[in-house]
Amino acid sequence: MSLFNPTPESTTRAVPAPLAERMRPRSLDEFLGQEHLLGAGKPLRVQIERDDASSMIFWGPPGVGKTTLAKIIAETTKATFIEFSAVLAGIKEIKQVMADAEKAAAWGTRTILFIDEIHRFNRAQQDAFLPWVERGSIRLIGATTENPSFEINSALLSRCRVYTLHALTDAQIVALLDRALADPVRGLGAQHLTAGEGALELLASYASGDARNGLNALEVAAKLAQSHAKGQPQIITREIATEALQQRVLTYDKSGEEHYNLISALHKSIRNSDADASMYWLGRMLQAGEDPLYVARRLVRMAVEDIGLAAPEALHITLAARDTVDFLGSPEADLALAEAAVYLALAPKSNALYIGYGAVLSDIENTRQEPVPLHLRNAPTKLMKDLDYGKGYQYAHDVEGRVADMECLPESLAGRRYYHPTHEGREKLLAQRMEEIRKIREARRKE
């Protein structure tokens, strides 16, 4: 069967498409985001309106509309749309598609070949497109989440226009979710759902610029709201939105409770600087037949969680104990574990790293995953330089004090401080160094 023949209608009842698929924009007027490309007079909009047959590459993160744009272009220009997955296809399939497209072109039918994840094609597969792209038999539209400068052959790249798509803003995602709630045909309008204060904003923050993620989360939240309603108005509250975003957490087998009681006792004894109790609970575990490597792993964890940079050598001592277990085995290596446990108990304590990294994870979970600021990116190719990669970067070794007045966090987190060293052990020196760096930056801003 030719790829251009219509697919026979199924005789079985169709399964409803996911909300994200149903809400896929069908025209440029429905499309949200990418105003830098699709606004009035912008390059991609002009190319579409003029029916420019040039091939192109869409480069951007997932869920920003790369596939949708390709379909809209095909619909607007009355072209046959063929979607091709770089994950599943080989050269043989590529050549068959090209041959069919060339035959269709002879009858006046234009073909848009959309290649999803085009960066997954190897060099030979990418080269297979060149003759047909050059002859104009097909209009190639490739989509990639990877930098085309590195992932696409220069010969093919030179024959395509590269358009960079950006992650959607939270406000755009909220607007998309509102649209889905209101649409009675393609969306959830028939369910008469409403959203409570902050619920859609929470879903949008979770989506991190990915429209598909946002709509998938909304669909889960809608089902939860329906199950919670019990005859009352269906409202997606912030609590329901939070529930919809929860990840499954594996739980421990209750039959092993004593195992976890013992490791808890060891950990808390070390944290409380009780060397004697630490040795006792360690001995209890080893004598009960606990795997010494498991104990070693937990001691390493304690070194970074409860001591950290207050005594950074604690990590080396626990790793050495682990190596001793590998080299000697039990019971000879048990003393090495006891040595590590006692050292951890007597070492100065700091959980500053633990708290700081926890704050980092919280921000990652609850804020937009913004792109790396342009001034922190390398620009080894002309395309990247044209996109201002590396512009404004300050090389620290070229400035006095080796500290540049340059923000290295995303704009929304500028000035955020995660690590607050204590005055225990080595961290006292680190705190002094951080204050010195702060003063250097402050003085540089006043210059």
N, C-alpha and C positions, 0 to 999 in steps of 0.2 A: 504493500500500500504506500502511495506517495505521501510525503509529509504534508502536501498541500491538500489532500483529500479531507473532507470533514470527518470528524470522529462520530461513529454511529451512536445514537442515543441509547443510553442504558435502559434496559427493561426493568431494572430494580429501582426501588425507591431511593432517591439520592439522600445522602447524609448532609444536613445543613452545614454550610461552609462556616469556618470560624469567623468571629466578628471582624477580625483584622482584614480578612479577605473580602468580606461583604462591604466593608467601609472603604475599600481601596478607591481613591479618586478616579473618576472617569474622564475628567477634563482639566484643563489648566485652571479654570475658575474654581474648581473644587480643591485644587492642590494647595497644601499649606507648607510654608517654608520656602527656602532657597530664593528669596527675593532678589539676591545679588545676581541670580541667573535668569529668573523668570519674571522679574518686574518689567514694567513697560520700558521698552528700549534696551533691555539687558540682553547679553549675547545669545544665550540659549533660546530665549523667547523669540528674538529676531530670526534665529536660524530655523525655528519651527514654523513661524508665520510665513517665512519666505520659501518654505519647503526645500531648504538646502539639503542636498542629498549626501553631504559629507558624513563619513563615519566618525564615531566619537567614543570616548571612554568616560564613564561616570565613576569618580573616585570619592568614596565617602564611607562613613561608618554604617553599620546595619540599621535598617528601619527608617531611612531618611527619604525613600522614594525612588531609588534607582530603577527598579523593575517597573514601577508604576509610570515613571516618566517615559520609559521606552514604549510601554503600551499606549500611552497617550499620544506619543509621536506617531506611532503606527496608525492609530485611529484618525488623527488629524490629517495625516498625509495620504490616507486611503491605501496603505501598504499592507501586504500580508505579513503577519507577525509570527516568527518562529522563535521559540524559547529553547535555548540549548544549554545544558549544564556541563560545565567544564569538569565536574567530578565524574560523570558517567560516560563521556564521549571519548572516542579515539579518532585517529586520522581517517580511518575508513568511513566512519559516520560523518565526519566533516566533509569529505569529498562528495559523499552522496547528497548531502544537503546542498552543497555548492552547485552540483550538477542540476538538481531540481530547480534551484533558484535561477540558474542560467536559462533553463527551458522556459520558466515562467516569464523571465524578462523578454524573451523572444516574442511572447504573446502580449507584451505591454503591461505585465503585472510586476509591480515593484515589491521587493522583499526586504524586510528589516530582520536581520538575524541578531537576536539578543543573546549574548553569552554571559551567563551569571558566573561569578568567580573566575573571570578570565585569567587571573594570575595563576590559577592551578594548571593551566595548559603549559606543557614544556615548550622549548624553543621550536622543535620540529612541528608541533601541532599549531603553534602560532603562525609559523611560516606558511602553513598550508592555506591560510586565508588570503595571503597577499595577492595572488593572481586575480582572484575574484573581486577583491576590494579595489584593486587598481583599474580593472575593467569596468567597474560600476555595476557588476551583476548583482551585488548585494550592498546593502547599507549596514555596516557592522556597528552595533552598539554593545560595548563591553561594560560590565560592572565589576568593580573591585573594591575591596576594603584595604588593599595593600598599595604602597607607593608605586605608581606605574613606572617611575624612573628606574626602579630596580626589577620589577616583576614582568614588564612587557618589553618584547624585543624592540630595539630602536627602529628597525625597518617598519614594523607595524605601527609603532607609536608615532612615527613621523607622518603617517597617513591618516591619523585620527586627531580630532580636537579633544583635549582633556578638560573636563569640567569637574571642579571640586565641589562636592555637596557637603553641607554642614549638618551637624546634629541639630534637631529641632529644639527650640527653647521650651522651658516649662510652660510658658503662656500658650505656645502653639499646641503643645500636647493637651493642655486643659481644654482649649477650643475644640480640638479633635474629639476629645471624650464627651464634651457637651453635645457636639453634633451627633455622636453615636447614640447618646441617651435620647435625643429628640427625634431621630429618624425612625418613623414607624415601619418603613419597608425594609431597609437594609440594616438598620441598627436595632436598638432596644426600645424604641418609642412605644411599641405595642404593649410593653410591660408596665408602662406608666411609672417608671422609676424616677426618683429624685435623689440628689446627692447632698449630703449634709456639709456643713462648713468644714473646709480643709480636706475633704475626702479626695476630691479629684486632684488637688494640689499634691497630696501625698502620693497618689498613683503616678502623677507626672514626674515627681522627683525620682521615684523608683525607676521609671522608664529611661532616665538619663539620655534623653534626646532620641530614643528609638520609638517610633510610632507603634510598631508592632507589639513591643513589650507593653506599652501603655494600654492598648486595646485588649490584649490578652488578659492583663490584670483586671481591667474593667469587667470583662466577661466573667471572670471568676467571682469578682465582688458582686456582680448582679445575681449570680446563682446563690451566693451566700445570703444576700438581702432577701431573696425570694423565700429561702428556707427559714429565715428568721422572722419573716413577716407574720405568719399565722393569721391571715385574714386582715391584718392591718396594712396601712400604706407601706409600700416597699421603699425603704430609704437606705442608700449606701452611706452609712456613717463612717466617721474616721476610724472607729474601732473595727468595722467590717473591712474597710480598706486595708488596715494593718493585718487583719487575719488573712486576707487574700494574698498578701505579700510574704507571709511567713514561709520559711523553708522547713522541710522536715528535718528533725533532729533524731539521730539514732540514740536509743536508750540502752543502758546496760542491762544484762541479764540479772534479775533479782537473786538468782541462786548463788551469784558470786558476791553477795553483799559484804561478807567478811573480808574478802580480798580488797575491796575498795575502802573499807573501814581502816584497814591496816596502813594502806598507802596514804590515806588522809591523816592518820596519826603521825606518820613519819614526816610528811610535808609540814604539818602545823608545828611539830616540835622543832624542826629546823628553822622555820620562820620565826619562832619565839626564842631562838638562840639557846636552846636547851640541848647541849651536846650529849648528856647522859641519856635522855629520853630518845634522842635521835638514834643512838647506837642500839638501844633496846628494841625499838620498833623495826629497825633494819634487821636485827637478829631474828625477831619473830617471823618476819617475812621469808628470810632465807631458809630458816629451819623448817618452815612449813612447805618448802619445796617451790617457792616462787622462782620464776626465771630471772637469773641475775642480770640479764640484758635488759629486762623490763625495768628493774630497779635502777640500773645505770641510766636508762633513758629518762626516767623521772628525776634523777639527781641533776642531769643536764638541764632539764626544764626548770628546776628550782634555782639553779645558778643564774639563769637569765631573768627569771620572774621575780625573785625575792632579793637578789644581790646586785645583779646588773653591773653597772659601771662603778659602783662603790668599791668593788673588788673584782675587776675584770679577769684576774687570774683564776677565779673560781670556775669559769667555763673551761679553762685549760685543764684544771685538776680533775674535773668530772669527766672530760673527754679522755684523759689519760686512764682513769679508772675503767671506763668502757673498753678501752683498748686492752687493758690488763685482763678483763673478763674474756675477751676474744683470745688472748694469747695463752693464759693459764687455765681458764675455766674454774669452776667451783669444785672444792671449797677454797683452793689456794688464793683465788682472786677476791674472796669475801673481805679480806683485810683492806684491800684497795678501796672497796666500796665503803667500808667503815671509815677509812681515812678521809674520803671525799665527804661523807655525811658529817663528820665532826668539823671539818674545815668550813663547810657551808653554815653549820650552826654557829660557829664562832666568828664568822666574817661579818663586817659591817653590812647592814641591810639597806636596800633601796628598791622600791617598786616604781621608781620614776619612769623607767623605760616601759614597764608593763602598762602603766596608766597612760603614758604618752602614745604608745602604739594603739591602745584601746580607743583613744580619742581619734586617732587617724582612721581606724576602721569605722568608727561611728560616722565621721564625716563622709567617708566613701559610700557608706550605706544610705545616708540621709540627704546627701547633696548631689547635684549634677556631677557626672564624671566628665569634667571639662577637658578639652584638648590641651596638650602641652603648649605653653605660651610660645609664640613664634621665635622670640629671642633666645630660647633655650634649645631650639632644634638645629641640627646640622644641615648644611645646604651643599651637598656634594654635586648636585646637578643644576643645570640652568633653570629647569622648571621650578625647582624648589627655591632658587634664588629669586626668581620672578614673583614667587608667592610670599616673599619677605621672610623666608626661613633664615634664622640667625641674625636678623636685623636688630641692632640695639644691644647685642651681647657684649658684656664687658669681661675681659680676660683678667681674672683676679691677680695673676702673677705680675701684671703690668701696673698695678696700682699700689700706693703706699699702704703698708700693713697687710697686703695680700687679701683685702676684703673689699669687694666692689659693692656700691650702693645699687643693688639690683634685686628686684623681687623674683623669687624662684618658685613661688606657689601660684596656682591659678588665681585669676583676678578676684573671684568671689571669696577666696580664702586668704587673700593678702594680709600679712601681718599675724596670721594665726600662729600660736606657739603651742607646741605639743610636749616638748621635753622640758621639764622643770627639775633640774638636779637638786638633790638634797645636799646637806653639808656633812654627809657621812663618807668616810674613807676617801677614795680617789675623786668622788663626785664633788667634793669641796673645790678641788682644782678646776674641774670642768665648769662649775658655776662661775668661778672667777674668770675663766676664759670666755664664757658666753657674755658676761658683763663687759669685758674688754672689747669684744666684737661689736656689741650694741653701741658702745661709745664711739668706735671708729666709724660706724655707719652714720650715727647721728651727726658727727662732726663733718662727714663728707656731704651730707644733705645741706649743711649750712654754708658750704663753700660757694 
